[in-house]
Amino acid sequence: MKKQRIVVKVGTSTLTHESGSFNLRSMEHMVRVLSDLQGMGHEVILVSSGAIGVGTARLGLSERPKELRMKQAAAAVGQCRMMHMYDTLFSEYNRCVAQILLTGEDVEAPIRAEHLRGTFGALLEMKIIPVVNENDSVSSAEIETGRHKVLGDNDTLSAIVAALCKADLLVLLSDIDGLYDADPRSNPDAKLIPQVTELTDEIMAMAGGVGSWRGTGGMATKLSAAKVAMENGCDMVITNGARMEDLYDIVEGKNVGTRFIAPKKEVTA
């Protein structure tokens, strides 16, 4: 099997319970599969959400903060908890992890981006698994005011990381099985689209508008991520994070979820 550089993005709904506490069963399963994929010779990068939710629970708050500075404080506390948990779980499989927190400026500025690329390269050479998140304690102010919305969500962040690292495959672990031609929660005849080779207007329209079932933090951001990934020669798969074992089949190229197939990279002599 061809050794691949794989970026896996996991969302808050997969990592935590509704209370904000860790979903240990799901996290342990994911860590085991990712450790095994690395053991098979693949290079693995994990893009992880969840910092604000975990921080909210850790601080004993009854609900997610609404005030920006409190959200940033919760993110700072939660990120510490997230990395401690990842370090503990990956250590069980003799794997080493590293934390990388990004802002929009880090990926926009050419010199910073080049340094980042070098850091990722060095970590992967040493068989270390980078764990990436947006630096919410610094950058969420920019995101919420709209002054500098480069990343803004971890679907987009994961695609930018995949492009930066010249990854072969990006996998978005979601709470939905893939891209459907209609809302599967209200339409029993909705059909899963197994492969997309071109992001046509028809495909993009399936994301829906603001306030629709896929319009807010859902399929719209995933299709935006697919556009970034495909333009950079990286395949992307949307699949359900409840079935971590599917990652093995996805890496082998089997039909799981929805695979967005990038144009083949040209091989230069």
C-alpha positions as CSV (number, residue, x, y, z in Angstrom):
1,M,0.0,0.0,0.0
2,K,1.2,3.5,-0.9
3,K,2.3,5.4,2.2
4,Q,0.2,8.6,2.5
5,R,0.3,11.9,4.4
6,I,-3.1,12.1,6.0
7,V,-4.9,15.0,7.8
8,V,-7.8,13.9,10.0
9,K,-10.1,16.6,11.3
10,V,-12.4,15.7,14.3
11,G,-15.3,17.8,15.5
12,T,-16.5,18.7,18.9
13,S,-19.5,16.4,18.7
14,T,-17.2,13.4,18.2
15,L,-14.8,14.4,21.0
16,T,-17.2,15.4,23.8
17,H,-20.6,14.6,25.3
18,E,-23.3,17.3,25.4
19,S,-22.1,18.2,28.9
20,G,-18.7,19.2,27.5
21,S,-16.9,16.4,29.2
22,F,-14.6,14.1,27.1
23,N,-16.2,11.2,25.1
24,L,-13.5,8.9,26.2
25,R,-14.8,5.9,24.2
26,S,-14.7,7.9,21.0
27,M,-11.4,9.5,21.7
28,E,-9.7,6.3,22.7
29,H,-11.0,4.6,19.5
30,M,-9.7,7.4,17.3
31,V,-6.3,7.5,19.0
32,R,-5.9,3.7,18.5
33,V,-6.8,3.8,14.8
34,L,-4.5,6.8,14.1
35,S,-1.7,5.2,16.0
36,D,-2.2,2.1,13.9
37,L,-2.2,4.0,10.7
38,Q,1.1,5.6,11.7
39,G,2.4,2.1,12.5
40,M,1.5,1.1,8.9
41,G,3.8,3.8,7.6
42,H,1.4,6.6,7.0
43,E,2.1,10.2,8.3
44,V,-0.7,11.5,10.4
45,I,-1.8,15.0,11.3
46,L,-4.8,15.5,13.6
47,V,-6.8,18.7,13.5
48,S,-8.9,18.8,16.7
49,S,-11.9,21.0,17.8
50,G,-13.3,21.1,21.2
51,A,-11.2,23.6,23.3
52,I,-14.0,26.0,24.2
53,G,-16.5,23.3,25.0
54,V,-14.0,21.4,27.2
55,G,-12.9,24.6,28.9
56,T,-16.5,25.5,29.6
57,A,-17.0,22.2,31.4
58,R,-13.7,22.5,33.2
59,L,-14.6,25.9,34.5
60,G,-17.9,24.7,35.8
61,L,-19.9,27.1,33.6
62,S,-23.5,26.2,33.0
63,E,-23.3,27.3,29.4
64,R,-20.9,28.3,26.7
65,P,-19.7,31.9,27.4
66,K,-21.2,34.6,25.2
67,E,-18.7,37.3,26.0
68,L,-15.6,37.2,23.7
69,R,-12.9,37.4,26.4
70,M,-14.6,34.6,28.4
71,K,-14.8,32.4,25.3
72,Q,-11.0,33.0,24.8
73,A,-10.4,32.2,28.5
74,A,-12.4,29.0,28.1
75,A,-10.4,28.1,25.0
76,A,-7.1,28.6,26.8
77,V,-8.2,26.3,29.7
78,G,-9.8,23.8,27.3
79,Q,-6.8,23.6,25.0
80,C,-4.6,22.6,27.9
81,R,-7.0,19.9,28.9
82,M,-7.2,18.6,25.3
83,M,-3.5,18.3,24.9
84,H,-3.1,16.6,28.2
85,M,-5.7,14.0,27.2
86,Y,-4.2,13.5,23.8
87,D,-0.7,13.1,25.3
88,T,-2.0,10.5,27.8
89,L,-4.0,8.5,25.2
90,F,-1.4,8.5,22.4
91,S,1.3,7.5,25.0
92,E,-0.6,4.3,25.6
93,Y,0.4,3.3,22.0
94,N,3.9,4.7,22.4
95,R,3.2,7.7,20.2
96,C,4.5,11.2,20.7
97,V,2.3,14.3,19.9
98,A,3.0,18.0,19.4
99,Q,0.7,21.0,19.7
100,I,0.4,23.5,16.9
101,L,-1.9,26.5,17.3
102,L,-2.6,28.6,14.3
103,T,-4.0,32.0,13.4
104,G,-4.9,33.3,10.0
105,E,-1.8,35.4,9.8
106,D,0.4,32.3,10.3
107,V,-0.9,30.7,7.1
108,E,-1.2,33.9,5.1
109,A,2.3,35.3,5.6
110,P,4.7,33.5,3.2
111,I,7.6,33.5,5.7
112,R,5.5,32.2,8.5
113,A,3.9,29.6,6.3
114,E,7.3,28.4,5.2
115,H,8.4,28.0,8.8
116,L,5.2,26.1,9.6
117,R,5.8,23.8,6.6
118,G,9.3,23.1,8.0
119,T,8.0,22.4,11.5
120,F,5.4,20.0,10.2
121,G,8.0,18.3,8.0
122,A,10.4,17.9,11.0
123,L,7.7,16.5,13.3
124,L,6.5,14.0,10.7
125,E,10.1,12.9,9.9
126,M,10.5,12.1,13.6
127,K,7.2,10.1,13.6
128,I,5.5,12.7,15.9
129,I,1.8,13.3,15.4
130,P,1.0,17.1,15.2
131,V,-2.3,18.1,16.9
132,V,-3.5,21.3,15.4
133,N,-6.2,23.8,16.4
134,E,-6.9,27.4,15.8
135,N,-5.4,29.7,18.4
136,D,-8.8,30.7,19.8
137,S,-7.4,32.6,22.7
138,V,-5.8,35.0,20.2
139,S,-7.7,34.7,16.9
140,S,-11.3,34.4,17.8
141,A,-11.6,38.1,18.1
142,E,-10.7,38.5,14.5
143,I,-13.0,35.7,13.4
144,E,-16.1,37.0,15.3
145,T,-15.7,40.6,14.2
146,G,-15.1,39.5,10.6
147,R,-12.0,41.7,10.3
148,H,-9.7,38.9,9.3
149,K,-11.6,35.8,8.6
150,V,-9.1,33.4,7.1
151,L,-9.7,30.3,9.1
152,G,-12.9,30.7,11.0
153,D,-13.8,27.0,11.4
154,N,-11.8,23.8,11.7
155,D,-13.0,22.4,8.4
156,T,-11.3,25.2,6.6
157,L,-8.3,25.1,8.9
158,S,-7.8,21.4,8.2
159,A,-7.9,22.0,4.4
160,I,-5.4,24.8,4.7
161,V,-3.1,22.5,6.8
162,A,-3.5,19.8,4.2
163,A,-2.5,22.2,1.4
164,L,0.4,23.6,3.5
165,C,1.7,20.1,4.2
166,K,1.0,18.8,0.6
167,A,-1.1,16.0,2.1
168,D,-2.5,13.2,0.0
169,L,-5.8,12.8,1.9
170,L,-8.0,14.9,4.2
171,V,-10.7,13.2,6.2
172,L,-13.4,15.2,8.0
173,L,-15.0,13.1,10.8
174,S,-18.5,14.5,11.2
175,D,-21.8,13.6,12.7
176,I,-23.2,12.9,9.2
177,D,-22.3,10.0,6.8
178,G,-21.4,12.3,3.9
179,L,-22.9,14.6,1.3
180,Y,-26.6,13.8,0.4
181,D,-28.7,15.0,-2.5
182,A,-31.4,16.0,0.1
183,D,-31.8,16.3,3.9
184,P,-31.5,12.7,5.2
185,R,-33.1,13.7,8.5
186,S,-36.4,14.7,6.8
187,N,-36.3,12.9,3.5
188,P,-36.2,9.1,3.6
189,D,-35.4,9.0,-0.1
190,A,-32.2,11.1,0.3
191,K,-29.2,9.5,-1.4
192,L,-25.6,9.6,-0.3
193,I,-23.3,10.8,-3.1
194,P,-20.3,8.5,-3.0
195,Q,-17.9,10.5,-5.2
196,V,-17.5,14.0,-6.4
197,T,-14.9,14.8,-9.1
198,E,-15.9,18.4,-9.7
199,L,-17.5,21.1,-7.4
200,T,-20.2,22.1,-9.8
201,D,-22.8,24.8,-9.0
202,E,-25.3,22.0,-8.4
203,I,-23.0,20.3,-5.8
204,M,-22.2,23.7,-4.1
205,A,-25.9,24.4,-3.9
206,M,-26.4,21.3,-1.8
207,A,-24.8,23.1,1.1
208,G,-27.9,25.2,1.5
209,G,-28.2,28.7,2.7
210,V,-27.8,30.3,6.1
211,G,-30.2,28.7,8.6
212,S,-30.7,25.6,6.6
213,W,-29.9,22.1,7.9
214,R,-26.4,22.3,6.3
215,G,-25.9,26.0,6.2
216,T,-24.5,26.8,9.6
217,G,-21.2,25.2,10.5
218,G,-22.3,22.2,8.5
219,M,-22.0,21.1,4.9
220,A,-21.2,24.7,3.6
221,T,-17.9,24.8,5.4
222,K,-17.1,21.2,4.4
223,L,-17.6,22.0,0.7
224,S,-15.4,25.1,1.1
225,A,-12.8,22.8,2.6
226,A,-13.2,20.4,-0.3
227,K,-12.5,23.3,-2.8
228,V,-9.2,24.2,-1.0
229,A,-8.2,20.5,-0.8
230,M,-9.0,19.6,-4.4
231,E,-7.3,22.7,-5.8
232,N,-4.1,21.6,-4.0
233,G,-4.2,18.0,-5.3
234,C,-5.6,16.5,-2.1
235,D,-8.5,14.1,-1.9
236,M,-11.1,14.7,0.8
237,V,-13.6,12.4,2.5
238,I,-16.6,13.3,4.6
239,T,-17.6,10.5,6.9
240,N,-19.2,9.7,10.2
241,G,-16.9,10.0,13.2
242,A,-19.0,7.3,15.0
243,R,-17.3,4.7,12.9
244,M,-13.5,5.2,13.4
245,E,-12.7,1.8,11.8
246,D,-13.8,3.2,8.5
247,L,-10.5,5.1,8.4
248,Y,-8.8,1.9,7.3
249,D,-11.0,1.5,4.2
250,I,-10.8,5.3,3.4
251,V,-7.0,5.1,3.4
252,E,-7.2,2.2,1.0
253,G,-9.4,4.2,-1.4
254,K,-12.6,2.3,-0.8
255,N,-16.0,4.0,-1.0
256,V,-16.9,5.3,2.4
257,G,-18.8,8.5,3.0
258,T,-18.3,11.0,0.2
259,R,-14.9,11.2,-1.5
260,F,-14.0,14.4,-3.3
261,I,-11.4,13.3,-5.8
262,A,-8.7,15.9,-6.7
263,P,-7.3,16.2,-10.2
264,K,-4.2,14.0,-10.4
265,K,-1.0,15.8,-9.6
266,E,1.4,16.2,-12.5
267,V,4.7,14.3,-12.0
268,T,7.6,16.6,-13.0
269,A,10.8,15.0,-14.3
